[in-house]
Amino acid sequence: MIPANIIAKKRDGGKLSTDEIRFMVQGYARGEIPDYQMSAFAMTIFLRKMARDEVFDLTEAMVESGERLNRGTAPRVDKHSTGGLGDKTSLIIAPLLALEGYHVPMISGRGLGITGGTLDKLEAIPGFRTNLTNQEIEAQLQTTGCVITGSTETIAPADRKLYALRDVTATVPSLALIVSSIMSKKIAENLDSLVLDVKVGSGSFQSDMAQAELLLRELVFVGVQFGIKTTGIISNMDQPLGQMIGNAVEVIESIDVLKGGGPRSVRELSIELTARAIAQIQTTESRESIKNRLVEHLANGTAFEKFEQMVAAQGGKIPEVFRVEKKRVVSSDREGVLTEIDGSQIGYSVIEMNGGRRIAGQSINHGVGIKWLAPLGTVLCVGDPIAELYCDSEIEAERAAGMIVSACQFDTKSTKEFPPLWY
């Protein structure tokens, strides 16, 4: 087969065969197909889309490009979010599931576009390793119960390469690429239960509810086809989740939740997703009963202890004080009720401060970030604080502040009803 012919076929709206998809994916994983051809292939998929059976074949080819984790002694459960501003629930959900007796082999990723990456957040913890081998993952599951790491050299290696390529080729929002990327890693984890959090709103890559519902359906379909009990919710991303947006600052907020405090939105969403994942296996117990236990894990400190165990097992040590950059206040230049936040602008402001990537492989400053002070519905006067920036550069902070102010829309007499945390 010739890669250019397959690219042209999809470019012209053709349907690819299982063999053609496998040829492209596995050839790319082996280094036989270069980045520039895979970039073109990804763009044709983005523009021409894929049928459901093509997406299944793409996912299967991603899985078959590497190995699966070996089965362990306990049921395996995981969670995946499509990502959004301040979305830090993975750091809370993994230890909660482990406390309930499940093994959590959470294969996570780095930031894509305006959304932060779980691995980037955890690497704000000194010494924390995100490059565990399959053998290290399996050993840690037996001793600690939970792992959060990057895709290994042998778990869906084709996706590992393509994941970074998508971020810099404007193909992140492709339904087929999203589904195959997410599910190939989850299938390779050998899961029993998976819960999905599909974000919708300006602070995520998906702003259209119908498209978010479609994505959730397709993710669930692929999971079920591979024998995984799969469910999910759609959660709102018209404003940041919690207050903190960034890397170190989101770890700080996660620790607050793990110790029984933190923002209500982060705590409640984490508990909801964890309970749904457990309920698919523990079918004789109500979700409310499960939630009550999870609340207790947070309140009595055991969730934080389990998080500490996981961090230590992966070479990290939680510092008494995290390194964050100089704090600066961003003030409103208008008055009224805050009715709309352009989350994409907020996300790009973090990138402007080098808290996210402009190109694949770029190093980031884990100490920059934002503390959001004005949730939707806040009544503001000129000069009232909207946010605090943590930034080491006057120039970058000034640019970011301008982006944040311009992202806010006001109404002097708003009676607008704001959406729930999840649907």
N, C-alpha and C positions, 0 to 999 in steps of 0.2 A: 504494500500500500504506500501511497505517496501523501505526506501530510498536507501539501498544498491542495491536492484534489479534495481531501476531506473537508478542509477549511472552506473551499469554494462551494462544496455541496451544501454545507450548512448556511453559508453566506447567501446562497440563492434560494433558501427556504426548504431544502430537502431534509428528509428524515434519516438520521444516521442509524446504521445497523449496530448490533451489539459488538461485532468484531471491529468496526471502525472506531467506536468509542474506546474499546479496550486498547486498540493499537495506539491511539493518541495519548491516553492516560499513562499506560505502562511505558510507552516510549519516552515520555517526558520524565517519568520517575527514574528511568535508567540513564538519562542524560543524552538520549539519541535524538530527541526533538528539542531544539533550542528555545530560549525564552521568547524570542521574537515571534516564532510560529505559534507558541502556546498563547501568547498575548493576543494574536489575531484570532485564534480559536475561541478564546474566552470572549472576545468582543462579538464574534458571530453568534455565540450562544446568547449573550446579553441582548443582541438586537433581534435575533430570529426566534429565540426561546426554544424550549424542548418539550416534547410530549411526555406524559407521565412515565411511559415505559422507557424512554430515553433517559429520564432522570434516574430511574431505578438502575439502568445499566451503567450510568455514569457513577452512581454511588457504589455499586458492586465493583466496578473497575478500580475505584479509589481504594476500597477495602483490600482487593486482591493484589494491589501493588505492594502490599506489605504483609505483616503478620497480625494475628489477634492475640490479646492477652490470654493466658491460661486461666481456667476456672479456679476459683478459690473455695473456701469452706463456708462462706456466707453468701446470701443473696446480694447481688450487685445492683446498686441504684445510683443514678446520676441526674443532674439537672443541666440544662443549657438555656442561655438567654441569647437573643439576637443582639443585645447590647444597646446601651443608651447612656445618657448623662448621669453620672453618679451611680451607675448600676454595679453594686458591690456585693450582691447577695450570695455569690458563690463562696465567699470567704466565711459566711455564716452558715450556709446550708450544708457544706461538706462536714464540718464537725458535728452538727446536729444529727445528720444521718448516721454518722459513725457511733454516736452515743446510743442510737436506737438499735445497734447491732448489725448494721449493714456495712458492706464494703463499698467505698466510693472512689473509683479510679477516674478522677475528673481530669480529662485531657482538655486543656484550655488553650487560648490563643492570645496574641498581642492585639493592640489597638488596630481597628480598621476604620479609616475615614475619621469622622468626628467622635466615634465611640471608643472608649478606653478598653484596654485589654487586661484580663485578670492576671496574666503573667507579669505585665508591667507593674501592676500594683504590688504584687508580692515581692518583686525584686527591689522594692523600696525597703524591704526588711534586710538588714545586713546579713550576707552569707547565704540567703535563701536560694536553693538550687531549683531551677525549673527545667533541667535537662536530664531527668532520671531515665535510666534504661528500663526495658521491660522487666528485667529481673529485679531491679530496685523497686519498681512499682509494686510488683507482686509481693515482695518481702515486706514492704511497708504496710500494705493492706492487712497482712497477717498480724503485724505488731501494733499498728496504730488505727487501722480501719479506714483512713482516708488519705488521699494523695491529690495534690493539685500540681500538675506539671504540664510541660509542653508536649507536643506530639514527638514521639521518639523517632529514631532513624528508621524503624521498621513498622511503625503504626501509620498506615495511610501516607506513605512518603510522597506520593503524587500530590495529595492535598497539601502537605506541608510546604511544598515548593509553590503550588498554585496560590495558596493563601496569601503569601507575601506579594505575589505578582498582581493579584486582584486589587490590592490596596493602592497601587500606583498606576493602574490602567483604567480606572473609572468603571470597573465591572463588579464592584461590591454588591450592588442591588439586584443582580441577576438571580431570579428564583431558582433556576436549576443549579447554579453554582453554590448558592446558599444551602440548599437542601443537601446536595451531595457532600459539601464540605462538613456541615454539622453532623450528618448521619453516618458518614464513613468512619469518623473517629468514635462515635458512640457504639456503632456496630462492632468495631474492632476491640472495644472494651469488654465485650461479652456480657452485656447488661441483662438484668431481669426486668427492671423498671426504669423509665425515663420520664421526667417532667420537663416541659418546654415553656419558656417565657418569651413570647413574641411581643416585641415592643412596637407601639404605634404612636406617632406624634413627631413634632419637629426636632426633638432631641434624639431621634433614632434615624436609621436609614430609611424607615418606612413611615410615611405620613398618611397613607390611605388605608382606612379601616377594611375595605373590601380586599385589598391586596394582603393585608395582615392576616385576615381570616383564611385566604387562599394559602398563604405560606404555612400557617398552622396545620391546615388540612393535609397538605402535601408532606410535611414533616411527620405527622402522625401516621399517614398512609405508609411511608417508607419504613418507619419503625415497626409497625405491625407486620408488614410483609417479611421482615427479617426476624420475627418472633419475639420482639420486645414489647412489653406492656407500655404503651405510650399515651400520654395525655398532655394537656397544656392549657395555658390561659393567654389572653391578650392583655397586656398592662400598658397603662398610659404613660407617655413620655412627652407630654406637652410642657413639662417642667422637670427640673432635676429630681432624681430620687434621693431623698435626704437633703443634706446641705452641701456636702463635700464633693468636689469634682476634681479629679487629678489622680495621683498615684499614692504618695505617702499619706496625703490627707484623707483618702478614702480608706486606707488601712486603719488609720486612727479612728474614723467613724465606725468601721466594722467592729473594732475592738470594743468600742463603747456599747454597741448592740450585744456583742457576745458576753458582756459583763452585766447585761440586764437593763442598759439605758439606751441612749442613741435616739435618733428620730423614729417616730411612730411608723412612718411610711416604710422605712427600710425593715424594721422589725416585723411588721404585719405581712409584707410581701414575702419575706424569707420564710416565715412560719407557714403561710398558705402554700407555697411551692413545696416545701418539705413535706407537709401533711399529705398533699396530693400524690407525691411520689410513693410515700409509705402506704397509703390507702389502696394502691393498686395491688400490693402484695398482701397486706394485712386486711383482707376484705371483710372480716367479721367485726372490725372495730370502726366506729364512726370517725369522721375527720375531726369533729369537735373534740373528741376524747384524745386523739393524737395531738391536736394543737395544744391542749392543756398541758400535756407532758412536755412539749417543746418549749412552752413558756417557762416551765419550771427549770428546764436545762439552762435557759438564759439567766433566769433570776438567781439561781444558786451558784453560778460561776463554773459549772462543769463544762459548759460549751466553750468558754474561754480556755479552760485547762486542756481540753481536747485540741483546740486550735494551737495552743503552745506546743503540745506534743507533736503535732504535724509539722510545725515550723522547725522544731529542734531536729526531727527526723530527717528533714531536708536541708540541714546544715545552717539554719538561720537562728538568730537570736533577736527577740523583740526588744528594742531599745527602750530605756525609760523615757527618753524624749526623741521623737523622730526629727530628722533634719528637714526643715521646710524653709523656704526663702522668705525674704522680707515682706511683711504685711503692708498692704496699701488698701485704702477704702475707695470704692467706686460709689459715687453719689448720683442721685436722680437729678436730671435737668428739667423735669416737668412735674406736674402734680396731677393727682387723680388716682383711680383704681387701676392696679396692674391687671390687665385682662389677657395679655398674650405675651409669650416669651418665644423668640425665635431660637430654638435650641441649637440649630446648626451653627448660628453665629457664636453661641457660647462655646460649643465644641471647638470651633476654629480659633477662638481666642486662647484656648489652652494650647493648641498647636502653635499659635503665634508666640507663646511664652516658652516653647520647646518642651512642653509636656506631652506632645504627641509627635507623630512622624509625618514629614512631607514626602520622604522617599523611603523605600524599603531598606531596612537595616540601619537606619539612622539612629544614633544614640539619643536618649531623651534625658531631661532633667527631672528626676523623680520628686524633687522638692518643690516644684511649682504646682499651682492649682488655684481653685476658687472655693470660697465658702459663700454659698448663696443665702442671702438674708431676707429676700422678699418673695415668698410664694405667691402664686396667683390669688388675686383678691385683696392683696395688701393695699391699703390707702397710703399714698406717698405724697410728700411735699417736696419742693425743690430743696436739694441738699441732704435729703434723707438717704441713708446708706442702702444700696441695692445688694452689694456684694463686697467681699474682701478678696483681694488678689494676693497670692504668694509668688513673688517674682523677683529675680535678682538684677533685672535690667530696667532702667528708667524708660528707655525707648520702647521696649517690648510691652512693659506694663501700661504705658500711655496708649499704645495701639489696642491692646486687649481691652482696656477700659472703654475706649471709644466704641469697640464692637459690642460690648455688653450693654452700654447705654442705648445704642441704636437697635438692639434686639428686643427692647421692651416697648410694648404698646399700652396706652392708657385710655381710660374713658372716665369722664368726670361724673357720670351718673350710671355706672354699670350695675345691672341686676343679673348679669350673666351667671349661669349655673356651670360649675366646673365639673369635668368628668370624674368618675370614680378611679381609684388606684388600679383596679383591674376589672375586666368584664367577664 
